[in-house]
Amino acid sequence: MRIERDSVWIQSTPGGDVAVVLIEAPDIQAAMGSLATSEDPFDRWFRESVKDVHGMDLAGGFPPPEQVLDFRG
């Protein structure tokens, strides 16, 4: 698994702040699967942070997001 880019922004909304996370990889499904099971200290920290902040358990699996736009100029 190789992640080529990982970027995070904080977006303020009327309902509170949300994290916007962008992960780019040649095979995103494989990258997310590896991230969900890796014992690397950063990967464990990332999973725990996502669970604490968003309540999503990456290790438990989840459906992939629906892409609605991919504009490249």
N, C-alpha and C positions, 0 to 999 in steps of 0.2 A: 504494500500500500504506500502510495506516495501522495502527499498533499502538497500541491504546488503553491497555493495561496490560502491564507486564513486571515480574515479581517473582521473586526467587530466594531460596531458603532452603537452609541446609546441615543435613542430617539425619544424625546419627550412627547407625550400625548395627553389629551384630557383625562384619560384613564390611568395615567402613570407612565413611568419610563419603561421602555422595552429595549431589548438588545437585538440588533440586526446583525446576524452572523452570516458571513459568506465563506464557503469552503469550496475551493476548486481542486479537482483531482481528475486524472485520466479516467478512472472508474470510480465514480462517487459512491456507488452502492458498496463496493469493496472497501473503500476508504472508511465509510461510516461503520461498516461491520467490524473492521479492525479497530476503529476508535472505541467501539462499544465493548470490546473484549480485552483490549490491550492492558497489560500490567505496567506499562511505562508510567513513571510518576506524573508526568505532565498530563497524560491521557486520563489517569485516574482523577487528578485534580479537576480537569475539564468536565468529566462526567459528573463529579460531585457538585461542581459549581452550577452546571445546567440544572441538575435536580433541585438544588437549594433555591435557585433564583426562579426557575420556570416550572418546577414540579415535573419535568420530563425525565424519565428514567431511560437513558440511551441504551443501557445494557438490557433492558426489557424489550427493546424493539419498538418500532412505531412505523406507521405508513410513511412513505416518502412524501415530501411536500409537492404540491402542484405548482409547476412553473407557469406563470402567467405572462411573463415578458422577458425577452433576452435581446435587447437592442445593442448593436455594436456599430458605431459610426465609422 
